[in-house]
Amino acid sequence: MRKVLSIGLISALLLTSCNSYNKVLKSTDYDYKYEAAKEYYTAGQYTRAYQLLEELIMVLKGSDRGEESLFMLGMCYYNIKDYETASMYLERYTKSYPKGEYTELSRFYCGKASYMESPDPRLDQSPTYTAISQLQDFLDFYPYSEKREEVNDMIYELQNRLVQKEFDSVKLYYNLGTYVGNSTYGGNNYEACIITAENALKSYPYTRLREDLYMMILRSRYQLAQRSVVEKSEERFRQTIDEYYGFRNEFPDSKYMKEANQIFQHANAKIKHKEKEQEKEKSDIN
């Protein structure tokens, strides 16, 4: 006959010494261990709980108690901020119990654990991509979940970390500027700056760095035109002007507008000067 412990007895257990906890660890009564683990979990004693649960998930595998034990184990690690291990156990739960009682919560906290593991934008962002994938999976499975707003916020924040990494690369290319190459005129990093910024905008069109990225493109086009050979300079100054109009239309009140206007004036002056030279050449020929 199954042995069931009263809540009062388990609660008393929690208040006793470490020796009593050691007795629980050594016990072969898995009903006793299961009730103790639940009580430790409820009391927020996650370290004690997970030590019991790691054994119980194997012993109780396939039962209702095994399902609950696996979920609690993942949440124990989540609550002690071991997010990598938490994500592993919670993902294991969703695979083992795809229609289980705690599947929605497991998917949510699995994604959130990965979100918490997402590193500084300067570091490798593989964990960030994993977190985005897990959180997006949650939305695919539970599009009307009460947690969808929080999940969307996390995805947006993770995407901004990826954009920040791209933006840091954009700034690096811009700051490196020109370099001496094998050709007569050397080379520059402004084209790389433009391409990187444009790719970031295509991938993350709603990023909070959208204005900054567009400004870096405008700056780079201007610098590229300034440093171009004569044959390419006019076309590139025109591209700079086109970029300026696009920037002004989208960000009419931009914090960069003063600088953008100056770039436009200089580029426009270059175009007009070139046009006057061309008119003069035609006039001389005639």
C-alpha positions as CSV (number, residue, x, y, z in Angstrom):
1,M,0.0,0.0,0.0
2,R,1.3,3.4,-1.0
3,K,2.7,5.4,1.9
4,V,1.5,9.1,1.9
5,L,3.1,11.7,4.2
6,S,1.1,14.4,5.8
7,I,1.9,18.0,5.0
8,G,2.6,18.6,8.7
9,L,5.1,15.8,8.8
10,I,7.0,17.0,5.8
11,S,6.9,20.6,7.0
12,A,8.4,19.4,10.3
13,L,11.1,17.6,8.3
14,L,12.1,20.9,6.7
15,L,12.7,22.5,10.0
16,T,15.0,19.8,11.3
17,S,18.8,19.5,11.0
18,C,20.9,18.5,8.1
19,N,21.1,15.0,9.5
20,S,17.4,14.6,8.8
21,Y,17.9,15.8,5.2
22,N,20.7,13.3,4.9
23,K,18.3,10.6,6.0
24,V,15.9,11.7,3.2
25,L,18.7,11.4,0.7
26,K,19.5,7.9,1.9
27,S,15.9,6.7,2.1
28,T,14.7,4.0,-0.4
29,D,11.1,5.1,0.1
30,Y,10.5,7.1,-3.1
31,D,7.0,8.2,-2.1
32,Y,8.7,9.8,1.0
33,K,11.4,11.4,-1.2
34,Y,8.9,12.7,-3.7
35,E,6.8,14.4,-1.0
36,A,9.9,15.8,0.6
37,A,11.2,17.1,-2.7
38,K,7.8,18.8,-3.4
39,E,7.9,20.4,0.1
40,Y,11.5,21.6,-0.4
41,Y,10.5,23.0,-3.8
42,T,7.5,24.8,-2.4
43,A,9.6,26.3,0.4
44,G,12.2,27.6,-2.0
45,Q,14.9,25.2,-0.9
46,Y,15.8,24.4,-4.5
47,T,19.3,23.0,-3.9
48,R,17.9,20.3,-1.6
49,A,14.9,19.7,-3.9
50,Y,17.0,19.2,-7.0
51,Q,19.3,16.7,-5.3
52,L,16.2,14.5,-4.6
53,L,14.6,15.2,-8.0
54,E,17.6,14.1,-10.0
55,E,17.2,10.6,-8.6
56,L,13.4,10.6,-8.8
57,I,13.1,11.5,-12.5
58,M,14.8,8.2,-13.2
59,V,12.8,6.1,-10.7
60,L,9.4,7.7,-11.5
61,K,9.9,8.0,-15.2
62,G,6.7,7.5,-17.1
63,S,4.4,8.2,-14.2
64,D,2.5,11.4,-13.3
65,R,5.0,11.9,-10.5
66,G,7.9,11.5,-12.9
67,E,6.4,14.2,-15.2
68,E,6.0,16.6,-12.3
69,S,9.5,15.8,-10.9
70,L,11.2,16.6,-14.2
71,F,9.4,19.9,-14.5
72,M,10.3,20.8,-10.9
73,L,13.9,19.8,-11.5
74,G,14.2,22.2,-14.4
75,M,12.6,25.0,-12.4
76,C,14.9,24.3,-9.4
77,Y,17.9,25.0,-11.7
78,Y,16.1,28.1,-13.2
79,N,15.5,29.5,-9.7
80,I,19.1,29.0,-8.6
81,K,20.1,30.8,-11.9
82,D,21.8,27.8,-13.5
83,Y,20.1,28.7,-16.7
84,E,22.0,26.3,-19.0
85,T,21.0,23.3,-16.9
86,A,17.5,24.6,-16.5
87,S,17.1,24.9,-20.3
88,M,18.4,21.4,-20.8
89,Y,15.9,19.8,-18.3
90,L,12.9,21.9,-19.5
91,E,13.6,21.1,-23.1
92,R,13.8,17.4,-22.1
93,Y,10.4,17.8,-20.5
94,T,8.8,19.2,-23.6
95,K,10.2,16.4,-25.7
96,S,9.2,13.7,-23.2
97,Y,5.7,15.2,-22.5
98,P,4.7,17.2,-25.6
99,K,1.1,17.4,-24.3
100,G,1.9,17.4,-20.6
101,E,0.4,19.4,-17.8
102,Y,3.5,21.7,-17.7
103,T,4.4,21.8,-21.3
104,E,3.5,25.5,-21.9
105,L,5.4,26.6,-18.8
106,S,8.3,24.4,-19.8
107,R,8.6,26.0,-23.2
108,F,8.3,29.4,-21.8
109,Y,10.9,29.0,-19.1
110,C,13.2,27.1,-21.4
111,G,13.2,30.1,-23.7
112,K,13.5,32.5,-20.9
113,A,16.5,30.6,-19.4
114,S,18.2,30.8,-22.8
115,Y,17.3,34.5,-22.9
116,M,19.1,35.0,-19.5
117,E,22.1,33.2,-21.0
118,S,22.4,35.5,-23.9
119,P,25.8,37.2,-23.8
120,D,27.1,40.7,-24.2
121,P,26.9,41.8,-27.9
122,R,30.6,41.8,-28.1
123,L,30.7,38.0,-27.6
124,D,29.7,35.1,-29.7
125,Q,25.9,35.3,-30.2
126,S,25.1,31.6,-30.7
127,P,23.1,31.4,-27.4
128,T,21.1,34.5,-28.6
129,Y,20.0,32.7,-31.8
130,T,19.1,29.6,-29.7
131,A,17.0,31.8,-27.3
132,I,15.2,33.5,-30.2
133,S,14.4,30.1,-31.8
134,Q,13.0,28.7,-28.5
135,L,10.9,31.8,-27.8
136,Q,9.6,31.9,-31.4
137,D,8.6,28.2,-31.0
138,F,6.7,29.1,-27.9
139,L,4.7,31.7,-29.8
140,D,4.1,29.2,-32.6
141,F,2.7,26.7,-30.2
142,Y,0.8,29.2,-28.0
143,P,0.0,32.3,-30.1
144,Y,-2.7,33.4,-27.6
145,S,-0.8,32.7,-24.4
146,E,-1.0,35.3,-21.6
147,K,2.8,35.3,-21.7
148,R,3.0,36.3,-25.4
149,E,3.7,39.9,-24.7
150,E,6.6,39.1,-22.4
151,V,7.9,36.6,-25.0
152,N,7.7,39.3,-27.8
153,D,9.6,41.7,-25.5
154,M,12.3,39.2,-25.0
155,I,12.6,38.4,-28.7
156,Y,12.8,42.1,-29.5
157,E,15.5,42.6,-26.9
158,L,17.5,39.6,-28.2
159,Q,17.2,40.9,-31.8
160,N,18.5,44.3,-30.6
161,R,21.6,42.5,-29.1
162,L,22.3,41.0,-32.5
163,V,21.8,44.4,-34.2
164,Q,24.1,46.0,-31.7
165,K,26.8,43.5,-32.6
166,E,26.3,44.4,-36.3
167,F,26.2,48.1,-35.4
168,D,29.5,47.8,-33.6
169,S,31.0,46.2,-36.8
170,V,29.5,49.1,-38.9
171,K,31.2,51.7,-36.6
172,L,34.5,49.7,-36.7
173,Y,34.5,49.7,-40.5
174,Y,33.7,53.4,-40.6
175,N,36.4,54.3,-38.1
176,L,39.0,52.2,-40.0
177,G,38.3,54.4,-43.0
178,T,40.8,54.1,-45.8
179,Y,43.7,51.8,-46.1
180,V,46.7,51.5,-48.4
181,G,46.3,48.7,-51.0
182,N,48.1,47.3,-54.0
183,S,46.4,49.7,-56.3
184,T,47.3,53.3,-57.0
185,Y,44.5,54.6,-54.9
186,G,44.5,52.0,-52.1
187,G,41.1,51.0,-50.7
188,N,38.6,51.8,-48.0
189,N,36.2,50.2,-45.5
190,Y,33.2,52.4,-46.3
191,E,31.6,49.9,-48.7
192,A,31.9,47.2,-46.1
193,C,30.2,49.7,-43.6
194,I,27.3,50.3,-46.0
195,I,26.8,46.6,-46.8
196,T,26.9,45.6,-43.2
197,A,24.4,48.3,-42.2
198,E,22.0,47.5,-45.1
199,N,22.0,43.8,-44.2
200,A,21.3,44.6,-40.5
201,L,18.3,46.7,-41.6
202,K,17.0,44.0,-43.9
203,S,17.2,41.4,-41.1
204,Y,15.9,43.7,-38.3
205,P,13.8,46.4,-39.9
206,Y,12.2,47.5,-36.7
207,T,15.3,47.8,-34.6
208,R,15.7,50.8,-32.3
209,L,19.1,51.4,-34.0
210,R,17.4,52.0,-37.4
211,E,18.1,55.7,-37.4
212,D,21.7,55.2,-36.4
213,L,22.3,52.6,-39.0
214,Y,20.9,54.8,-41.8
215,M,23.0,57.7,-40.6
216,M,26.1,55.5,-40.8
217,I,25.2,54.6,-44.4
218,L,24.8,58.3,-45.3
219,R,28.2,59.1,-43.7
220,S,29.8,56.3,-45.5
221,R,28.4,57.2,-48.9
222,Y,29.7,60.7,-48.4
223,Q,33.2,59.5,-47.4
224,L,33.2,57.1,-50.2
225,A,32.4,59.8,-52.7
226,Q,35.0,62.1,-51.2
227,R,37.7,59.5,-51.7
228,S,36.6,58.3,-55.1
229,V,38.6,58.6,-58.3
230,V,37.3,61.3,-60.6
231,E,35.4,58.9,-62.8
232,K,33.3,57.6,-59.9
233,S,33.0,60.7,-57.7
234,E,30.0,62.3,-59.4
235,E,27.9,59.1,-59.3
236,R,28.7,58.6,-55.7
237,F,27.9,62.1,-54.7
238,R,24.5,61.6,-56.3
239,Q,24.1,58.4,-54.4
240,T,24.9,60.4,-51.2
241,I,22.2,62.9,-52.1
242,D,19.6,60.2,-52.7
243,E,20.6,58.6,-49.4
244,Y,20.1,62.0,-47.7
245,Y,16.6,62.4,-49.1
246,G,15.6,59.0,-47.9
247,F,17.0,59.7,-44.5
248,R,15.3,63.1,-44.2
249,N,11.9,61.6,-45.3
250,E,12.1,58.9,-42.7
251,F,13.7,60.8,-39.8
252,P,12.7,64.5,-40.3
253,D,13.3,65.3,-36.7
254,S,16.5,63.2,-36.4
255,K,19.1,64.1,-33.8
256,Y,21.5,63.8,-36.8
257,M,19.7,66.2,-39.1
258,K,22.2,69.1,-38.7
259,E,25.1,66.7,-39.8
260,A,22.9,65.2,-42.5
261,N,22.1,68.7,-43.9
262,Q,25.8,69.6,-44.0
263,I,26.6,66.4,-45.9
264,F,23.9,67.2,-48.4
265,Q,25.1,70.8,-48.9
266,H,28.7,69.6,-49.5
267,A,27.6,66.8,-51.8
268,N,25.3,69.1,-53.7
269,A,28.0,71.7,-54.1
270,K,30.3,69.0,-55.6
271,I,27.6,68.1,-58.1
272,K,27.0,71.7,-59.1
273,H,30.7,72.3,-59.5
274,K,31.1,69.3,-61.7
275,E,28.1,70.3,-63.8
276,K,29.7,73.8,-64.3
277,E,32.9,72.2,-65.4
278,Q,31.1,70.0,-67.9
279,E,29.2,73.0,-69.3
280,K,32.4,75.0,-69.6
281,E,34.0,72.1,-71.5
282,K,31.1,72.0,-73.9
283,S,31.3,75.7,-74.3
284,D,35.0,75.6,-75.1
285,I,34.5,72.8,-77.6
286,N,31.8,74.9,-79.4
